Amino acid sequence: MDFEKNYHYFHIMGHEESHLVRRRQILSAHPEIKALYGYDKASVWVSLTLNLAQLFMLQFVGELSWFWYILSAFVIGGTISHSC
């Protein structure tokens, strides 16, 4: 099958996005939740620490065999990258 790529039409949903609908329902039932909105100031330091941990791991990964290299990249690197 040959599918033509259309750059003007990607996907149009016939319904509202479910997270937005649920957010409206929660806010209408519990308006006090809006006071909890904001930025987490600790997230900067957590992200910085995780990125520095990845850079620190560079000195150990070079001496590993291929199996442990791939495993550590997948487990440690993937977990830290997903956390950031």
TAUR-V935088 format. One record per backbone hydrogen bond with DSSP energy under -0.5 kcal/mol. CO is the residue of the C=O (numbers start at 1). NH is the residue of the N-H. E is the energy in kcal/mol with one decimal. If there is no record, write none. Layout:
BEGIN
co/nh/e
CO/NH/E
CO/NH/E
END
This chain:
BEGIN
co/nh/e
1/3/-0.6
5/7/-0.6
8/10/-0.5
11/13/-0.5
17/21/-1.8
18/22/-2.3
19/23/-2.3
20/24/-2.2
21/25/-2.1
22/26/-2.4
23/27/-2.6
24/28/-2.2
25/29/-1.8
26/30/-2.7
30/33/-1.6
31/34/-1.3
32/35/-1.2
33/36/-2.2
34/37/-1.3
39/41/-0.8
40/43/-1.2
41/44/-0.6
41/45/-0.5
42/46/-2.2
43/47/-2.4
44/48/-2.3
45/49/-2.3
46/50/-2.4
47/51/-2.4
48/52/-2.3
49/53/-2.1
50/54/-1.9
51/55/-2.0
52/56/-2.4
53/57/-1.8
54/58/-0.6
55/58/-0.9
56/59/-0.9
57/60/-1.2
57/61/-1.9
58/62/-1.0
60/63/-1.0
61/64/-1.4
65/69/-2.4
66/70/-2.7
67/71/-2.4
68/72/-2.6
69/73/-2.3
70/74/-2.3
71/75/-2.9
72/76/-1.4
72/77/-1.8
73/78/-1.0
75/79/-1.7
76/80/-2.5
77/81/-2.6
78/82/-2.2
79/83/-1.9
80/84/-1.8
END
